[in-house]
Amino acid sequence: MPRQRIATLIWKDGFGGAERSLWDLAAALDQDRFDMRFYYLSGALGF
């Protein structure tokens, strides 16, 4: 399973259906920077 899809599932579970916003964000950012920011955000929110 692609890392992007895993991140989408985590985001969807954590935010109750914000999957579309995550795909838009992923498309707008370089994938490595996106991963770093997403996992930092996840840690900050206590996921």
N, C-alpha and C positions, 0 to 999 in steps of 0.2 A: 504494500500500500504506500503510495507516495507520501512523503512527509507533509506536503501541503494539505492533503486530504485528512491526515491524522490531526493536523492543527485545526482544520475546519470542524471536525467532529468534537474536539475539545472545546473550541469556541462556541459551537452550537449548544453543547451541554451546559457550558458555564453561563451563557448569556440568553438562553431560552429562545434560540432561533435567529441569531444574527449571522447566519451562514452567508447570506448574500453580501453583506458588508465586508466580511472577511475575504471573499473571493475578489471583490473590487480592490481592497487594500493590497492583496497579494499581486494582483495584476499591475498595480501602480508602482510597486517597490521592487528593487532587486531582491531575489529570493533569499540570499544569505542575510541581508539586512533585515528583511521581513521576519525571518526565523528568529534572529537575535532579539528583535524588538518584541515579537510575540511571546517568546519564552520569558523575557524580562517582565512583561506585563502580566503574564500568567503567574509568575512568582510573586509579584507585588500584590496580586489579588488573592493569593492564597490557594490557587488551584493545586 
